[in-house]
Amino acid sequence: MDYWREKSREMVDHFLMNSKADEKYLLSPLANTVDAFLGRKLTHEELVEEAMGYMFAGSGTTSSTLTYLLYAISRPENMHIQARLRDEVSNISTAATAGTEDDIVAVRKNPYINAVIKEVFRVYPTIISTLPRVLTEPMVIDKYKLPAGTVVGMQNWIHHRDPTVFPDPDKFIPERWLASTEAMDASLTPFSIGKRNCIGQNLAWQELYWAIICIMRAGLETKVGPEMKDNDMQQEDRFNTAPRGKRLMLEVVRVTP
Ligand code: HEM
């Protein structure tokens, strides 16, 4: 905790010393503008707290999602998914845009790559804890009348596995997203919904796209290693989930030059 705080302070100080007010960094709006809720600029200590928050919110979440993505496509029954992913990426990189800034745009538009990421979000949502909200007015849910002030919350683990929306809910089937229904789209909530949903979701998507491009473009094939035990990849809920076995061991071979 002390190390995390100290490094965040160093980064905030570096940012304040080296950036101009009109430069666009993640911290710029916080450092340079009046906070609408507080009616004043943030203090130095509050900026450090915010930097710590970004670091926590933005690192374990994305890395856990990437870990489960690699796990899902490296399971023996899913090798066809990995092969298709490699094909899709290599088709993009042999296209006219290869190696240019437009590359990422082509990847972002690729239905299959998006389908794989969405299926990872669905089956292995990294934030599965209840996200508490306080009712500001009464609400009726089914036969229950909840008064204002009640703490309510949802767990995406539950609705991501609703069999009426996602048939065979425990199975990892990216193809289901190639013809998604309105109910499916509405039920996928890895970043939560409403006013306090994830402000880093576009960055998270972008990082996952880049990771997939790099791994697939390197022509690597990954398989779950023999040392992995059945429950090693069980999601342990530490608010941000992580594999119970604390590691993902993969065998990696190069399959294309
Ligand atoms: C796969 C990656 C990610 C997932 C699954 C994820 C998920 C979430 C969820 C579910 C929430 C809502 C928490 C709540 O309701 O209490 C949230 C909030 C937040 N996320 Fe993310 N996140 C990811 C990546 C990121 C990244 C890359 C950043 C920034 C660098 C980030 C910054 C934040 C912040 C600052 C909040 C709090 C927003 C607020 O309270 O208004 N997240 N995230």
Boltz pocket constraint, residues with backbone or C-beta under 6 A from the ligand:
constraints:
  - pocket:
      binder: B
      contacts: [[A, 53], [A, 54], [A, 57], [A, 58], [A, 59], [A, 61], [A, 62], [A, 65], [A, 126], [A, 127], [A, 131], [A, 132], [A, 189], [A, 190], [A, 191], [A, 192], [A, 195], [A, 196], [A, 197], [A, 198], [A, 199], [A, 200], [A, 201], [A, 203], [A, 204]]
      max_distance: 6.0
